[in-house]
Amino acid sequence: MLQRIVDFLNQPNKRQPGLSRDSLISLSLLATMAGLLSAGVITLFRLMIEVPLSHWLPAGHAEGFESLSPGLRAGIILLSTAILILVFHRLKADHRALGVGHVLQRMEQHQGYLMKRNLFAQFFGAVVALLGGHSVGREGPAVHLGAATASQFGQSLKVPHHRLRILAACGVASAISASFNTPMAGVIFAMEVVLMEYSIAGFIPIILASVTGAIVTRAVFGHEAAFIVPQFEIGSLAEIPYILALAVVCGILGSAYTATVNGLQQWKQKPVWITWGILGIATAIISVPLPEVMGVGYDSVNAWFSGEVVIGTAIALLIGKLLLSGWASAMGFPGGLIGPTLFIGASAGAIMGQLSAYLLPEYPTNIGFYSMLGMGAMMAAVLRAPLAALMALLELTANPNIIMPGMLAIVIASLTVSEVFHLPSVFRVQTRLNLEANPVNRMLRNTWVAEIMDQSYALCERHLHPEAAQLILQDGPEWIIINEEIKFIMPAAELAKLLAAHENDDEELDLLLLPAPRQDSAPISLQANLQNALDRMQSADLEWLVVHRDEKMNKIVGLVSRQMIEQHYSYKPASA
């Protein structure tokens, strides 16, 4: 059924040759299915981590590593590190590419085609890392798993490239929604971080996928969000200067995190048994005095929300988490950085809140309130996703009173990173890509070749009898495609002129020898977008492409020229 829908969507519109049946309803149905599949994978991923840990750890919950003895804590970290090294050192470097950075790279350079082998590597690696107590998060792997699942679903149905990118973003939205139980934050994260654009064509399917992810996670895990959040609000406008100070601190910490990842990237090229081995040993050593640094650490965050803060411990955890998580992110370790980023921000807020109680007792401060603001500010500073961070704050607290102070903290932290320290997002550091695509390239990537291709053509063999040529011209084609190993394009009007000049000749015509302008061409699939087409033309120094029904290049469905593409982006607004 779904394949029939996609086949219908891929068919050019014969009644209006310049248009296609690129139906938003069809895409929305596919997005819902992609969201369901992605949420199913994320649910399995969470269960494979939370169920074993809840049974194995004496504390009885997945964050209870503190209940283990120091030797056992270090032992499971080293054992999981050894397993990961044993498996991953056999993989090629391309197959070890994981996480949000890998998703962005595939979206930017490969039209959202994510590979199955990387999906399995991410699933296995993240499960082992989190079961082993490494200081990483689960949300980054969840983003990769969601995007890859949706991408594989789209690839199996052979959807066009410009729609495959949206389906991958749908998987991201579903993954974030299923991880935090925050469907709107999932939508904004997918649009702001992954697609890096906002459009109606993207919003509607991504919203459906995110809602689907929320429904699945609530059916399995209940309606509780990832954190236990009391009702927070600003006590007095006198707190504004302190909120500004917290934002600056989070901006500095966010810059330190990004700089740590950037500085350690040079060691990534070394063998994994060296880089991951040293990381595992360092994590095991730090876990002996600081067991709270192990795992995602959301139990510590919930304690800070309730006001339970020991400043010395919180400072040590902040430094340990920043070092270990930044180190793991730089080394391509199969864990995420989003969770640790939230942990660092929450610890900074808790420390600031507790210091306020000591140093400024006249301030009506709430430690949990500052801890929550620190989370949002740190997320915005490191990921450079201010709107997604604000939406996460709003959904996690279910409290509109957090919006004003949250906006203030997020904006100041973001400005500190970008304007004071001049640092990009951590994902841009990881990928070494310029992820800020210009509007023209974005528009070309989002436009299907079927929207501009010319279907007024006739396919002819090289040798053609004049009577056959007359029959072909009766249908009024604008272009003639000469069917050779390399197909040539010539105007149909030139063939008509030649027939008129040799009206009484009965000799067979050789269309490659006739005195007429001809252009050679190359094939391209109907799944391609205009960016694919332009790249193909530039690499082969061509002016024309012959559009085929599928990647097997069997059936021709239209023509695209460089002039058609240039006219399209010259006259169509870049924001369309």
N, C-alpha and C positions, 0 to 999 in steps of 0.2 A: 504494500500500500504506500509506504513512504517513498520507495523508489519510483513509483508511478508519479507521485507528486513532484519529486525532483526532476524527473524526465520532462514533465509538463513545464516546470519552471525553466528548464534549460532550452526549451524550444523557442526559437525566434517567433515573433508575432507576424504572421504572413499578411494579415489585413493592414497592419501598420509596420512596414519593414524596418523603420528606424527604431522601433520600440521592441521590448521583450516582455515576456510574462514573468517579470521579476516580482512576484506577488509577496506583499508583506504578510498576508495571511499564511501563505505556505511557509515563509521563513519563521513566522511565529510558532507554527506547529513544530517545525524542526527544532527551534530553540527550546521549546518546552520538553521535547524528548531528550535533547542534549542536557538540559538542566536536570532531568530525572536521572539519567545515566551518571552524570557527574556526581550528583548528590548520593547516589548509591555507592559509588566508589569511595567517596569521602566518608560515608557512614561505616563502610567496611574498614577503612583505614583507621578511623577513630576506635572502633571496637577492638581491632587487633592490638592497639596500644593500651587502651583503658581497661579492658577486661583482664588481661594477664597481670597487669600491675596491681589492680585492685585485689586480686587473689594472692599474689606473691608477696606484696609488701605487708609487713606486720601492721602498719597503720590502717590498712583496709581501704585506701583510696590511691588513685593513680599518681598523686603528688607526694606520697609519703616516704620519700627516700631518706628523710631524716631518721626514720625508725630503724634503719639498718646500721650495723656496726661500721666503723670507719674502714676496716679492712675489707668488708664485703662491698661497701660502696666503691672503693677503688678497684676491687676485683671485677665487678660487673662492667665498669667503664672500660677497663683494659681488655676484657673478653670481647665486648661488643666492638671495640676498635680493631681487634685482631680479625674478627669475622668480616668486618667491612673491608679491611685491607686485602684479605684473602680473596674476596669476591671482586672488588673494584679494580685491583691492579691488573686483572685479566681483560678488562674492558678497554676499548679504544677511547682516546681522549674525547671524541665527539659523543660517545655514548655515556660518558660520565658527566656531561653537561646537564645540570639540574636546576630546579628552583625558578623563582620569578624572573631572574635575569635571563635564563634560558628561554622562557616563554616570550619575553620581550624581543629577544634576538630572532626567534623564529617568526614572530609577528612582523618584524621590521624587514627581514631579509628573505623569508620563505613563505610569505602570505598565510601564516597561521598553520603551516604543515608541521605538526609535532610528531615525533617518531615514537613508535610503539616500544622499542627497546629502552629508550630513555624513561618512558612511563614506568616500565617494570623496575628499572634501576632505582627510580625515585621512590616507588612504593616500598620496595624491599629495604633500601638504604635508610629511609626515614623511620620505618618501623623498628629496625635494629638500633638505630641511634637513640631513639626516644625510649625504647625498652631498656637500653643500656645506660640511661641517665645522663646523656650528653647535654650540654648547656645550649640547646637549640630549640627552635619552635616548630610547631606542626602546621602553621598557617601557610608558610612559603611552600612546603611540599604539597599542601592541599591545593594551592593555586595551580601548581604544575600538573597535578593529577587531574584536576577539573578541566583545565584547558586541553590537556592531551586527550582525555576521554572524549570531550566534545569534538575535538579535531579529528580523531579517529572515526567517530560517528559520521562526521561530514565527509571525510575522505572515502568511506565505504559507500556513500551515496553519490559521490562525484559531484558535489555542489560546486558552483563557481568560486573562484579564488576570493573575490570580494565578500562573498557570503561566508566563506570558511573562516575568515578573520572574525566575523561577528559571532559565529558559532563558538569559536575558541574563547572569545570574551564572555559568552553566555556560560561556558563551563567555569570560568573564573568567578563570575558573579554567584553562581550556584555554590561554588566551593567556599567562598567567604561567608555567604549566608548560612551554609551548613556548619561552618566552624564556629562562628560567633552567635548564630541565631539573630543576625542583623541584616535583613534582606535589602534595605535601602543602602546601607553601607557597601554591600556587595555590588550593587548597581553602580554606585559612584566610583568605587575602586576600579571596576572593570573599564569604565569610560575614561577615568582620569589617568590611571596608571598604565593600563594595557592598550586600549585603543587610542588614548590621548586625543580624544575628540568627543563632542556631543552632537548627536543627530537623532532625528525622529526614527530613521531607519534602524538605528542601533538601540535606542532607548527601549522601544516596545518589546522586541524579542529578549533583550537582556533583563528587563523587569520580569517577564514571564519566567525566565530561567531561574532568577533569584528567588522568586516566590515559590517556585517548585522545590528549590533547595531547602527553603525554610520549612515547607510542609513536611518534607521527608525527615529533616532533623528533629522537628517537633514530634513527629509520629514515633520516632525511635528513642530520643533522649528527653522528651518533654519540652515544656515551654521555658525552662530556665536558660538565661543567657550564660555566656562563658564566665561571667563574674557575678558575685553577689554584691549588688550595688545598693546602698541605702539612698534615701532621698537627700541629695546635696543641693545647696544653693549658696550664693554669695550672701554673707551676713551683713555687710555694710560696704558702702562705696569707699570707705577708708582702706579696704583690702586691695583696691586697684593697683597701687604701687607695688604691693607684694606679689600680685599676680604677674605684673610686668617683670619683676625680678625673677620669678620662677620661669617665665618664658625665655628670658635671656639665658638662664642656667641651662634649660633644655636645649636651646639653640647651640650653646657651647658643647654640651654633651653629644648632641647630634652631629656636630662638626667633628668632634673627636672620634665618634664611631665611624663616620665615613672616611676620615683620614686614616684610621687604623686599617680598614679594609683596603684602602688605596695603597698604603705603605707595605702591606704584607702580600699584595698581589704578585710581586716579583718572585716569590717562592712557590707559586702555584705550579710552575713548570717542572718542579722536582718530582720524583716518584712518590706515589701516595703512601708507600710504607715509611717514608721519611716525614712528609708533611703531616699526614694524619696520625702517624705513630707518636710524634712529638706532641701534637695537640691532645691525643688521648692521655699521654703521661701527665701533661700539665693539668688537664681536667681532673684526673684521679688525685693528684697532689692537692689541688685546691678544694676538692670535695671532702677531704678529711677534716679541716677546721670549719668549712662552710658547706654543709650538706644541702642547704637551701638553693645553692647555685645549680644543682642538678635538675634536669628535666625542664619543663616549660616554666614552672615557678608560679603558677596562678594561685596556689594556696597562700603564698607570701603576699601576693597582690591583694587578695581578699582580706588578709589580716590587716594590711595597711589601710584598706578602706574602712575597716571597723575601728581604726585608731590605735592598733597595737604596733607600736614602733619602738625599736631599740636602735638609736642613732648609729652607734658603732657598727652594729651588724648590718644595718641598711647601707651604710657607706661601703663596707667591705663587699657586700653583695653587688652593689652598683658597679664597683670597679671590676670585680671578678666576672660579672655577666658581660660587661662591655668588652673586656679583653677576650674572653673565650668565644663569645658569639661573633665578634668582629674577626677573630682569627679563623673560626670555622667558615664564615662567609667568604673570606679571602681565599681559602684553600679549596673551595668547591665541595665542602663537606655536605652530605645529604640531609641537612636540616635547614630550618628556616630562620630568618632574622626578624620577621614581623613580631612574633611573640616576645623575643628578647628585647626588642625595641620598646614594646609596651611595658615590660618589666622594669627596664631602666628608667623610663619616664615616671612610672608609679613610685619607684624608690626615691627618685629625686623629689617628687612632690611630697612624699611622706616625710623625708628629711627636712624639707623646707617648712612643712606644716608643724613638725615637732619643734624645730628651732624657733619658730614664731611664738609657740606657747612658752618657751623658755625666755626668749629675749624681749618679746613684745607682748606681755600678758594682757595688755589692754585691747589687742586685736581679737575680735570674736572669731578666731580661726577654727576650721574643721579640717583635721588631718586628712580624712578620706576625700574631702573636696579637692584639696591640693594634689593628692595622689592621682585622682581622676584627671584633673587638668594637665598634670605632668604626662600622663599617658598620651593624651591627644596632641600635646605640643611636641613630644618626642617623635611620635608617629609622623606628624607633618614635617618635622625637621629632617628626618632621615629619608623618608620615602618621597618627600616633596609632593605630598598629596593632601593639601589642606582641607579640601572639601570632603574627602573620604574620612579624614580624621574627625572633622566636626560632626559628620553624620554618625560615625561610630559612637562618639560621646553621647549624642542625643538618643540613639537607640539603646545603648547599654544602660543609660540612667532612666530612660522613659520620663525625662524631666526637662521641659522647655526652659527652665531657669538656668540650665547649664550653658545655653547658647551664647549669651552675651560674654561672660567671662571666658568661655571656650574659644570663641572667635578671637578675642584679644590675645590669649595665650598662643594660639596656633599661628596667628599672623606674625606676632613678634618673633617667635621661635623660627619661623620660616625665613623671615627677613634677616635674622642673625646669621643663618647658614648661607643664604644666597648673597647678601650684600656686604656682610662683614668678613666672612671667611671665603666667599666666592667658590663654594663647593656645589657640585651637581647632586642629583639623587644618588643614593648608594647603588641603585640598579644600573645607572649609567656608568658608574665606576667599575662595577663588576663586568659589564659587557664591553666597555670601551667603545660604545656606539654613540653617535649623535642621534638621540631619540626624539629630537624636536624637529619633526618633519615639516617642511614648508607646506603651505596650503595647496599649492598646485600638485605636489606629489601625493598629498593625502587625497585630493579629489580624483587623481588618476587611479590610485589604488582602490577607491570605492566605486569606480565605474566599470561596468561589465562591457566587454567588447561587443556584445550583442546590441547594446544601446546605440552604437554609432555605425556598425558595420553595414556595408552596402550589399543588398541581396539581389540587385539588378545585374545579373551576370549569366553567362552561358559557358558551359564547360565543353571544349572542343578538342579533338585530337589534332596533332600537328598537321597531318595531311587531310585535306577537306575538299570534297567536290563542290563546285559552285552551287548546285541545286541544294545540297545540304546546308551550305552557308546561307542561302536565301531563306530556307525554312527556319534556321536559327534566328536570323534577324527579324523574322515576322513577330517573334515574341517581345521585341523591343528591349533587349538587354543593353545596359550601358557599357558593360565591360565583357571582354572575352578572356577566358582563362585557357591557355594552351596547355593541354594535359601531357606534359613531359615529366621526366624524372625531377627536374627543376621546373616548376610551373612559371610561365610567363604571363604577364597581364598586358593587354592592349585594348585601346578604346574600340568599342563596337562600331563607332562612326567611321573609323579608318577602314575597317573591313567592308563597310557599305560603299565607301568611295572606290575601293579597289574593284569591287564587283561591278560598279557602274562603269568604270573605265574599261573593263574587259567583259563587257556584257555578252558578247557572242562567243567567248572562249569556253571550251569544254574541258580544258586541262585541269587536272587536280592541283589545288593550291597547297603550297607549303607555307604555313603561317609564320615560320621562323625565317623564311627567306624573303617574304614580301617586304617592300619598302614602307614600313610603318613603325611608329615608336612603340617599343616594348620595354617592359620592366620585369626583371626577375624577382622572385618572391621566395618566401619561406613559409612553412606551415606553423600554425599555432592553434591550440585547443580552444574550444568555445568556453571552457572553464576560466580562461585567462581574464585579467583586467587590463585596463589601458596602460598601467605601469609595466606589466609584463610585456605587452605589445611594443611599447616604446623601447624598452630595454633590448628586446629581440631585434628590432630594427637597427638600433645603434651598434649592437655587437656585430651584426653581419653587414652593416652599411647598406641597408635596404630601404626602399620607400613603400613597399607593399607586403602584406601578409595575407595568406589564404587561411580562413578560419575553418577548422574541421569540427565535426560533431563531438569527437572525444579525443583522448590522448593517443589512440591508435591511428589517428589521422586517416580514417577511411572515407568518411562522407564530408563533402564540402558544403558549408552552409552560408558563407559570405566572404566579403573582402574588407580589409581595413588598410588604410594608407596613413602615412605620416601626416599628410595634409588634413585628413579627417580628425586626427587626434589634436592637431594644433588648433583647428577651428573650434573643436569642442571646448578646450580649456581657455581659448581666447574669448569666447562668447558666453560661456557658462560661468556664473559666479563661483569662486573657489570654495565658498562655504556651503555650496549645495550638496 
